[in-house]
Amino acid sequence: MRINRWVAAPCIVSVLAATVLVGTASNAAAIPSGCTISYGSQPRPGGGTQATASSFCASGTGEHRIYVRQQHFDPSAGPIVCIGPWVPVGSYSTTGITPHTIVEARVETR
């Protein structure tokens, strides 16, 4: 059976265009949005409290986590990086932080 090339070419172009559109839509929909950062504290098992930083994303799909970079009181000690776990949208990603200066806090998404 022989296929007319004038019929086959537009079909192939249509399939490729649909593939690009579907791939683009799924990537855009996978990005969490409406994300916020908050600070608080949690009780420690042995007593006292632990300072925390959290991220929360209200919409979209995919995952997010909190990332905090702090500067140690002694500059020669280098940065302190605190990272929370990857969690789905609608959940809190929380990490303990130190009493040192916060240089950067952001929500990472994937």
Secondary structure, DSSP 8 states (H G I E B T S, - for coil): ----HHHHHHHHHHHHHHHHHHHHHHHHHTS-EEEEEEEEEEE-TTSSEEEEEEEEEEESSSEEEEEEEEE-SSGGG-EEEEE---EETTSEEEEE--SSEEEEEEEEE-
